[in-house]
Amino acid sequence: MSRIQKIETLLNDSPDDVFVNYAYGMELFKVSKIEEAISAFAKVRELDPKYVPAYFQQGQMLAQDGRIEEAQAILEEGIRVAKETGDDHAFGEMTEYLETL
């Protein structure tokens, strides 16, 4: 059973688990299933709007997929959330990445 299949089994049992959805997005990205990974990170943000890493990952994937305006919007939202939650590290990373787009 592949890692993705194992995570899918976990998702069947706990579809609203933020960490499992995040892990699913990361695994999908590793096997170049970009659109599915973007959707997985969107679900993470829906489940927990303060889960800052999902903004950065989704923004990076959108940018890599050539969807720059969408990436910028997600990153700007993530920067706002990072600032609100006091996540200075993510705030800095996303700000720097956004400047490169």
N, CA, C and O atoms as a MOPAC input file, in Angstrom:
PM7 MOZYME 1SCF
protein

 N      0.84800 1    -1.18000 1     0.00000 1
 C      0.00000 1     0.00000 1     0.00000 1
 C      0.89400 1     1.24400 1     0.00000 1
 O      1.81900 1     1.35600 1     0.80400 1
 N      0.60600 1     2.16600 1    -0.90600 1
 C      1.40600 1     3.38700 1    -1.00400 1
 C      1.06900 1     4.34100 1     0.14200 1
 O      0.07400 1     4.16700 1     0.84500 1
 N      1.92000 1     5.34800 1     0.30900 1
 C      1.66200 1     6.35300 1     1.35100 1
 C      0.34200 1     7.07300 1     1.09200 1
 O     -0.42400 1     7.33700 1     2.01900 1
 N      0.08500 1     7.38600 1    -0.16800 1
 C     -1.17100 1     8.06400 1    -0.50000 1
 C     -2.35800 1     7.18400 1    -0.13200 1
 O     -3.34300 1     7.67100 1     0.42300 1
 N     -2.27200 1     5.89700 1    -0.43500 1
 C     -3.36600 1     4.98300 1    -0.09400 1
 C     -3.56500 1     4.90800 1     1.42000 1
 O     -4.69900 1     4.85800 1     1.89600 1
 N     -2.47400 1     4.90000 1     2.17100 1
 C     -2.58500 1     4.86500 1     3.63500 1
 C     -3.26300 1     6.13100 1     4.14900 1
 O     -4.11600 1     6.07600 1     5.03400 1
 N     -2.87600 1     7.26300 1     3.58800 1
 C     -3.48600 1     8.52300 1     4.01500 1
 C     -4.95600 1     8.56900 1     3.60400 1
 O     -5.79400 1     9.07000 1     4.35400 1
 N     -5.27300 1     8.05100 1     2.42400 1
 C     -6.67400 1     8.00900 1     1.99800 1
 C     -7.51600 1     7.16300 1     2.94800 1
 O     -8.67400 1     7.48700 1     3.21200 1
 N     -6.93900 1     6.08800 1     3.45700 1
 C     -7.63900 1     5.26100 1     4.44100 1
 C     -7.90000 1     6.07100 1     5.71500 1
 O     -8.98900 1     6.01300 1     6.28500 1
 N     -6.89300 1     6.82200 1     6.14800 1
 C     -7.07500 1     7.68300 1     7.32200 1
 C     -8.13900 1     8.74500 1     7.05900 1
 O     -8.93500 1     9.05900 1     7.94400 1
 N     -8.15500 1     9.29800 1     5.84900 1
 C     -9.15700 1    10.30900 1     5.50100 1
 C    -10.57000 1     9.73200 1     5.49100 1
 O    -11.53200 1    10.41700 1     5.83900 1
 N    -10.68600 1     8.47700 1     5.09100 1
 C    -12.00700 1     7.84400 1     5.12100 1
 C    -12.53400 1     7.77300 1     6.55000 1
 O    -13.73000 1     7.93800 1     6.78900 1
 N    -11.63400 1     7.52500 1     7.49100 1
 C    -12.01600 1     7.43500 1     8.90400 1
 C    -12.19800 1     8.80700 1     9.54200 1
 O    -13.06200 1     8.98500 1    10.40000 1
 N    -11.38600 1     9.77800 1     9.12500 1
 C    -11.40400 1    11.12200 1     9.72300 1
 C    -11.28000 1    12.18700 1     8.62800 1
 O    -10.22600 1    12.80800 1     8.49200 1
 N    -12.33900 1    12.40200 1     7.85100 1
 C    -12.23900 1    13.31700 1     6.72300 1
 C    -11.97300 1    14.77100 1     7.11000 1
 O    -11.53300 1    15.55800 1     6.27200 1
 N    -12.22700 1    15.13500 1     8.34700 1
 C    -12.03900 1    16.51600 1     8.78100 1
 C    -10.78300 1    16.72100 1     9.61900 1
 O    -10.63700 1    17.75000 1    10.28000 1
 N     -9.88300 1    15.75400 1     9.59500 1
 C     -8.63100 1    15.87400 1    10.33700 1
 C     -7.68500 1    16.78600 1     9.55400 1
 O     -7.27400 1    16.46800 1     8.43800 1
 N     -7.35500 1    17.90700 1    10.15200 1
 C     -6.53000 1    18.91400 1     9.47800 1
 C     -5.16000 1    18.35000 1     9.10600 1
 O     -4.71100 1    18.51400 1     7.97100 1
 N     -4.50100 1    17.69300 1    10.04000 1
 C     -3.15600 1    17.18500 1     9.77400 1
 C     -3.16800 1    16.12900 1     8.67000 1
 O     -2.28800 1    16.12600 1     7.80900 1
 N     -4.14800 1    15.24100 1     8.68700 1
 C     -4.21300 1    14.18300 1     7.66900 1
 C     -4.45800 1    14.80800 1     6.28700 1
 O     -3.85900 1    14.37900 1     5.30100 1
 N     -5.32700 1    15.80700 1     6.21200 1
 C     -5.55400 1    16.49200 1     4.94000 1
 C     -4.29400 1    17.20300 1     4.47000 1
 O     -3.99200 1    17.20800 1     3.27600 1
 N     -3.55900 1    17.80400 1     5.39800 1
 C     -2.30400 1    18.47600 1     5.04100 1
 C     -1.29000 1    17.45200 1     4.51100 1
 O     -0.64500 1    17.67600 1     3.48600 1
 N     -1.16100 1    16.33600 1     5.21800 1
 C     -0.23900 1    15.27900 1     4.78600 1
 C     -0.63700 1    14.74500 1     3.40800 1
 O      0.22200 1    14.42700 1     2.58400 1
 N     -1.92900 1    14.65100 1     3.17100 1
 C     -2.42600 1    14.18400 1     1.87500 1
 C     -1.99200 1    15.14700 1     0.77000 1
 O     -1.53500 1    14.71500 1    -0.28800 1
 N     -2.13200 1    16.42700 1     1.01000 1
 C     -1.68900 1    17.41400 1     0.03300 1
 C     -0.20700 1    17.30400 1    -0.26800 1
 O      0.20600 1    17.38700 1    -1.42500 1
 N      0.58700 1    17.12000 1     0.76500 1
 C      2.03600 1    16.99600 1     0.57700 1
 C      2.37700 1    15.75600 1    -0.24800 1
 O      3.23700 1    15.81100 1    -1.12700 1
 N      1.70900 1    14.64500 1     0.03200 1
 C      1.97600 1    13.41200 1    -0.71800 1
 C      1.51700 1    13.54100 1    -2.17200 1
 O      2.19800 1    13.06700 1    -3.08100 1
 N      0.38800 1    14.16800 1    -2.38900 1
 C     -0.07700 1    14.37600 1    -3.76300 1
 C      0.92200 1    15.21700 1    -4.54700 1
 O      1.20000 1    14.93900 1    -5.71400 1
 N      1.45200 1    16.23500 1    -3.90500 1
 C      2.44700 1    17.07900 1    -4.55700 1
 C      3.69000 1    16.27600 1    -4.93900 1
 O      4.25200 1    16.46500 1    -6.01800 1
 N      4.11200 1    15.38300 1    -4.05100 1
 C      5.31000 1    14.58000 1    -4.31300 1
 C      5.17400 1    13.72600 1    -5.57200 1
 O      6.16900 1    13.42500 1    -6.23200 1
 N      3.93700 1    13.33600 1    -5.90400 1
 C      3.73200 1    12.51000 1    -7.09500 1
 C      3.15600 1    13.33600 1    -8.24700 1
 O      2.55200 1    12.80000 1    -9.17600 1
 N      3.35600 1    14.64100 1    -8.16400 1
 C      2.99200 1    15.59200 1    -9.22900 1
 C      1.49600 1    15.65400 1    -9.53500 1
 O      1.09900 1    15.92800 1   -10.66700 1
 N      0.68600 1    15.40100 1    -8.54000 1
 C     -0.75800 1    15.58300 1    -8.68700 1
 C     -1.09200 1    16.96900 1    -8.13000 1
 O     -1.69600 1    17.11300 1    -7.06700 1
 N     -0.67400 1    17.97500 1    -8.89100 1
 C     -0.71000 1    19.35500 1    -8.42100 1
 C     -2.13400 1    19.83500 1    -8.14200 1
 O     -2.39200 1    20.40900 1    -7.08400 1
 N     -3.04200 1    19.61300 1    -9.05600 1
 C     -4.41300 1    20.11500 1    -8.86400 1
 C     -5.06500 1    19.49300 1    -7.63300 1
 O     -5.74500 1    20.17700 1    -6.86900 1
 N     -4.85000 1    18.18500 1    -7.44700 1
 C     -5.40200 1    17.53100 1    -6.26200 1
 C     -4.75200 1    18.04600 1    -4.98500 1
 O     -5.41700 1    18.18600 1    -3.95800 1
 N     -3.45300 1    18.32900 1    -5.04700 1
 C     -2.74900 1    18.86800 1    -3.88200 1
 C     -3.27800 1    20.26400 1    -3.54200 1
 O     -3.49900 1    20.58300 1    -2.37400 1
 N     -3.47500 1    21.08400 1    -4.56100 1
 C     -4.03000 1    22.42600 1    -4.33900 1
 C     -5.38900 1    22.31500 1    -3.65800 1
 O     -5.68500 1    23.07200 1    -2.73300 1
 N     -6.20400 1    21.38800 1    -4.10500 1
 C     -7.52500 1    21.18000 1    -3.50300 1
 C     -7.41500 1    20.69700 1    -2.06400 1
 O     -8.20100 1    21.10500 1    -1.20900 1
 N     -6.44900 1    19.83700 1    -1.79600 1
 C     -6.26100 1    19.34100 1    -0.43000 1
 C     -5.89700 1    20.48100 1     0.51100 1
 O     -6.39500 1    20.53700 1     1.63600 1
 N     -5.03300 1    21.39100 1     0.06500 1
 C     -4.66000 1    22.52100 1     0.91500 1
 C     -5.81000 1    23.50800 1     1.07600 1
 O     -5.93800 1    24.14700 1     2.12000 1
 N     -6.64600 1    23.63500 1     0.05200 1
 C     -7.83900 1    24.47400 1     0.18200 1
 C     -8.76400 1    23.89500 1     1.25400 1
 O     -9.37500 1    24.63500 1     2.02500 1
 N     -8.86000 1    22.56400 1     1.29200 1
 C     -9.70000 1    21.92600 1     2.31300 1
 C     -9.11800 1    22.15500 1     3.69700 1
 O     -9.85900 1    22.40400 1     4.64800 1
 N     -7.80400 1    22.07400 1     3.82000 1
 C     -7.17200 1    22.34000 1     5.11800 1
 C     -7.52600 1    23.75000 1     5.58000 1
 O     -7.88600 1    23.95400 1     6.74000 1
 N     -7.42300 1    24.71700 1     4.67900 1
 C     -7.74000 1    26.10400 1     5.03400 1
 C     -9.21000 1    26.26000 1     5.40900 1
 O     -9.55600 1    27.06300 1     6.27500 1
 N    -10.06500 1    25.49400 1     4.75700 1
 C    -11.49300 1    25.51200 1     5.08700 1
 C    -11.72700 1    24.93100 1     6.48000 1
 O    -12.49500 1    25.47900 1     7.27100 1
 N    -11.05600 1    23.81400 1     6.76900 1
 C    -11.21500 1    23.16000 1     8.07000 1
 C    -10.64100 1    23.98300 1     9.21500 1
 O    -11.20900 1    24.03300 1    10.30600 1
 N     -9.50400 1    24.63000 1     8.95200 1
 C     -8.84800 1    25.44100 1     9.98300 1
 C     -8.22000 1    26.66700 1     9.32800 1
 O     -7.06600 1    26.62500 1     8.90000 1
 N     -8.97900 1    27.75200 1     9.25100 1
 C     -8.48100 1    28.95900 1     8.58300 1
 C     -7.21100 1    29.55800 1     9.20600 1
 O     -6.59700 1    30.44600 1     8.61500 1
 N     -6.82300 1    29.09200 1    10.35900 1
 C     -5.60900 1    29.60900 1    11.00300 1
 C     -4.40600 1    28.67600 1    10.83700 1
 O     -3.35000 1    28.91700 1    11.42100 1
 N     -4.56300 1    27.62100 1    10.04900 1
 C     -3.46000 1    26.67400 1     9.81700 1
 C     -2.54800 1    27.26100 1     8.73500 1
 O     -2.70600 1    26.97700 1     7.54800 1
 N     -1.61300 1    28.06600 1     9.16200 1
 C     -0.77600 1    28.88500 1     8.28700 1
 C     -0.00500 1    28.08000 1     7.23300 1
 O      0.05600 1    28.53200 1     6.09000 1
 N      0.58200 1    26.92800 1     7.53800 1
 C      1.36100 1    26.22000 1     6.50800 1
 C      0.57300 1    25.89300 1     5.24000 1
 O      1.15000 1    25.80700 1     4.15600 1
 N     -0.72900 1    25.71300 1     5.37000 1
 C     -1.53700 1    25.38900 1     4.18600 1
 C     -1.55300 1    26.54100 1     3.18200 1
 O     -1.58400 1    26.31200 1     1.97300 1
 N     -1.53400 1    27.76900 1     3.67700 1
 C     -1.50800 1    28.92700 1     2.77700 1
 C     -0.21000 1    28.94800 1     1.96500 1
 O     -0.22100 1    29.15900 1     0.75200 1
 N      0.89600 1    28.72600 1     2.65600 1
 C      2.19300 1    28.77600 1     1.98200 1
 C      2.30300 1    27.66600 1     0.94600 1
 O      2.72400 1    27.90600 1    -0.18500 1
 N      1.92500 1    26.45100 1     1.33200 1
 C      2.01300 1    25.33200 1     0.39500 1
 C      1.10500 1    25.54400 1    -0.80700 1
 O      1.52600 1    25.34000 1    -1.94600 1
 N     -0.14200 1    25.95400 1    -0.56400 1
 C     -1.05800 1    26.15600 1    -1.67500 1
 C     -0.56900 1    27.29100 1    -2.57200 1
 O     -0.64400 1    27.18800 1    -3.79600 1
 N     -0.07300 1    28.36300 1    -1.97600 1
 C      0.45000 1    29.47400 1    -2.76600 1
 C      1.61800 1    29.05600 1    -3.64600 1
 O      1.68500 1    29.43500 1    -4.81500 1
 N      2.53600 1    28.27600 1    -3.08900 1
 C      3.68100 1    27.81500 1    -3.87000 1
 C      3.23700 1    26.92600 1    -5.02500 1
 O      3.75100 1    27.04200 1    -6.13800 1
 N      2.29400 1    26.04800 1    -4.76300 1
 C      1.83900 1    25.12900 1    -5.80900 1
 C      1.09800 1    25.87000 1    -6.91300 1
 O      1.26600 1    25.56000 1    -8.09200 1
 N      0.28600 1    26.84100 1    -6.53700 1
 C     -0.39600 1    27.64900 1    -7.55000 1
 C      0.62400 1    28.37900 1    -8.42000 1
 O      0.48200 1    28.43100 1    -9.64200 1
 N      1.65000 1    28.94200 1    -7.78500 1
 C      2.69000 1    29.65600 1    -8.53800 1
 C      3.41900 1    28.70600 1    -9.48400 1
 O      3.66800 1    29.05000 1   -10.63900 1
 N      3.75900 1    27.51800 1    -8.99900 1
 C      4.44800 1    26.54600 1    -9.84400 1
 C      3.57400 1    26.09600 1   -11.01000 1
 O      4.07800 1    25.68600 1   -12.05600 1
 N      2.25900 1    26.17800 1   -10.81600 1
 C      1.31500 1    25.79500 1   -11.86700 1
 C      1.02400 1    26.97200 1   -12.79800 1
 O      0.19000 1    26.86300 1   -13.69600 1
 N      1.71600 1    28.10300 1   -12.58200 1
 C      1.55600 1    29.26400 1   -13.43700 1
 C      0.35800 1    30.13900 1   -13.09900 1
 O      0.02400 1    31.05200 1   -13.85500 1
 N     -0.28000 1    29.87500 1   -11.98900 1
 C     -1.47700 1    30.61600 1   -11.57500 1
 C     -1.06200 1    31.70100 1   -10.57100 1
 O     -1.41000 1    31.65500 1    -9.39100 1
 N     -0.31600 1    32.66400 1   -11.08000 1
 C      0.34800 1    33.66200 1   -10.24400 1
 C     -0.64200 1    34.52300 1    -9.46400 1
 O     -0.44600 1    34.74500 1    -8.26900 1
 N     -1.68400 1    35.00600 1   -10.10100 1
 C     -2.63600 1    35.86600 1    -9.38400 1
 C     -3.31800 1    35.11600 1    -8.24400 1
 O     -3.51300 1    35.67300 1    -7.16400 1
 N     -3.67600 1    33.86900 1    -8.47600 1
 C     -4.27900 1    33.05300 1    -7.41600 1
 C     -3.27000 1    32.83300 1    -6.28800 1
 O     -3.61300 1    32.90800 1    -5.10800 1
 N     -2.04200 1    32.56400 1    -6.66600 1
 C     -0.98700 1    32.35100 1    -5.67000 1
 C     -0.80100 1    33.60400 1    -4.82600 1
 O     -0.69900 1    33.52300 1    -3.60100 1
 N     -0.75700 1    34.74400 1    -5.46800 1
 C     -0.57800 1    35.99700 1    -4.73200 1
 C     -1.71500 1    36.21500 1    -3.74200 1
 O     -1.47600 1    36.63000 1    -2.60800 1
 N     -2.93800 1    35.94200 1    -4.15300 1
 C     -4.08800 1    36.12900 1    -3.26900 1
 C     -4.01400 1    35.21800 1    -2.05200 1
 O     -4.27000 1    35.65300 1    -0.93000 1
 N     -3.66400 1    33.95600 1    -2.27200 1
 C     -3.55400 1    32.99900 1    -1.16300 1
 C     -2.42200 1    33.40900 1    -0.22600 1
 O     -2.58100 1    33.37600 1     0.99400 1
 N     -1.29000 1    33.79400 1    -0.78900 1
 C     -0.15800 1    34.20700 1     0.03500 1
 C     -0.47500 1    35.46200 1     0.83600 1
 O     -0.09600 1    35.56400 1     2.00200 1
 N     -1.15800 1    36.40600 1     0.22900 1
 C     -1.53200 1    37.61500 1     0.95900 1
 C     -2.45700 1    37.28600 1     2.12600 1
 O     -2.32600 1    37.84800 1     3.21400 1
 N     -3.38700 1    36.37600 1     1.89000 1
 C     -4.27100 1    35.93700 1     2.96500 1
 C     -3.46700 1    35.21400 1     4.04700 1
 O     -3.68600 1    35.42700 1     5.23900 1
 N     -2.54100 1    34.36200 1     3.62400 1
 C     -1.69400 1    33.63800 1     4.57200 1
 C     -0.83000 1    34.57100 1     5.39800 1
 O     -0.62500 1    34.33800 1     6.58900 1
 N     -0.32600 1    35.61700 1     4.78100 1
 C      0.48700 1    36.60700 1     5.49600 1
 C     -0.36000 1    37.29000 1     6.56700 1
 O      0.10100 1    37.51600 1     7.68500 1
 N     -1.59700 1    37.61400 1     6.21500 1
 C     -2.50600 1    38.23900 1     7.18400 1
 C     -2.76900 1    37.30300 1     8.36800 1
 O     -2.74100 1    37.73000 1     9.52200 1
 N     -3.02500 1    36.02600 1     8.07300 1
 C     -3.28800 1    35.04300 1     9.12200 1
 C     -2.03800 1    34.82900 1     9.97700 1
 O     -2.12700 1    34.74200 1    11.20200 1
 N     -0.88200 1    34.74500 1     9.33200 1
 C      0.37100 1    34.56300 1    10.08300 1
 C      0.59500 1    35.73300 1    11.03800 1
 O      1.02000 1    35.53900 1    12.17700 1
 N      0.31400 1    36.92800 1    10.57700 1
 C      0.47000 1    38.10100 1    11.42700 1
 C     -0.50200 1    38.04100 1    12.60500 1
 O     -0.12100 1    38.32100 1    13.74200 1
 N     -1.75900 1    37.67600 1    12.33200 1
 C     -2.77900 1    37.56900 1    13.37700 1
 C     -2.42700 1    36.52800 1    14.42700 1
 O     -2.68500 1    36.72300 1    15.61400 1
 N     -1.83900 1    35.42200 1    13.98800 1
 C     -1.53200 1    34.32300 1    14.90100 1
 C     -0.14000 1    34.43800 1    15.52100 1
 O      0.23800 1    33.62300 1    16.36300 1
 N      0.61300 1    35.44200 1    15.10700 1
 C      1.94700 1    35.63700 1    15.66500 1
 C      2.99600 1    34.68700 1    15.10800 1
 O      4.02400 1    34.46300 1    15.74700 1
 N      2.75500 1    34.13000 1    13.93500 1
 C      3.71300 1    33.21300 1    13.31000 1
 C      4.68900 1    34.03600 1    12.46500 1
 O      4.53700 1    34.15100 1    11.24900 1
 N      5.68300 1    34.59800 1    13.13100 1
 C      6.63200 1    35.48600 1    12.46500 1
 C      7.45200 1    34.77900 1    11.39600 1
 O      7.77200 1    35.36900 1    10.36500 1
 N      7.79200 1    33.52500 1    11.63600 1
 C      8.59800 1    32.77200 1    10.67600 1
 C      7.82500 1    32.61700 1     9.35700 1
 O      8.34800 1    32.92800 1     8.28800 1
 N      6.59000 1    32.13800 1     9.44100 1
 C      5.77800 1    31.95800 1     8.23400 1
 C      5.49100 1    33.30100 1     7.57400 1
 O      5.48000 1    33.40800 1     6.34800 1
 N      5.26100 1    34.31800 1     8.38700 1
 C      5.03900 1    35.66500 1     7.86300 1
 C      6.21600 1    36.08000 1     6.97700 1
 O      6.02500 1    36.57000 1     5.86400 1
 N      7.42300 1    35.88000 1     7.48200 1
 C      8.62300 1    36.25000 1     6.73500 1
 C      8.80000 1    35.42000 1     5.47600 1
 O      9.11400 1    35.95600 1     4.41300 1
 N      8.60200 1    34.12200 1     5.59200 1
 C      8.77100 1    33.24200 1     4.43100 1
 C      7.78900 1    33.58000 1     3.32000 1
 O      8.16100 1    33.67600 1     2.15000 1
 N      6.52000 1    33.75900 1     3.70700 1
 C      5.51600 1    34.04100 1     2.68300 1
 C      5.71900 1    35.42700 1     2.06400 1
 O      5.50600 1    35.61400 1     0.86600 1
 N      6.12900 1    36.38800 1     2.88100 1
 C      6.38500 1    37.73500 1     2.37600 1
 C      7.52100 1    37.70200 1     1.35100 1
 O      7.41000 1    38.29400 1     0.27800 1
 N      8.60600 1    37.01100 1     1.68400 1
 C      9.73500 1    36.90000 1     0.76900 1
 C      9.34100 1    36.18400 1    -0.51800 1
 O      9.72300 1    36.60200 1    -1.61100 1
 N      8.57300 1    35.10100 1    -0.38100 1
 C      8.16000 1    34.34800 1    -1.56300 1
 C      7.25200 1    35.19300 1    -2.44700 1
 O      7.39500 1    35.19800 1    -3.66900 1
 N      6.32100 1    35.90600 1    -1.82600 1
 C      5.40000 1    36.76200 1    -2.58000 1
 C      6.16700 1    37.80700 1    -3.38500 1
 O      5.79300 1    38.12400 1    -4.51400 1
 N      7.20900 1    38.32700 1    -2.81900 1
 C      8.02400 1    39.34400 1    -3.52400 1
 C      8.69700 1    38.79500 1    -4.77000 1
 O      9.05200 1    39.56000 1    -5.66700 1
 N      8.87800 1    37.48500 1    -4.84100 1
 C      9.53300 1    36.88400 1    -6.01100 1
 C      8.55700 1    36.65300 1    -7.17000 1
 O      8.97300 1    36.38100 1    -8.29700 1
 N      7.27400 1    36.76300 1    -6.88400 1
 C      6.27600 1    36.49100 1    -7.93900 1
 C      6.03000 1    37.69600 1    -8.81200 1
 O      5.22400 1    37.63300 1    -9.74000 1

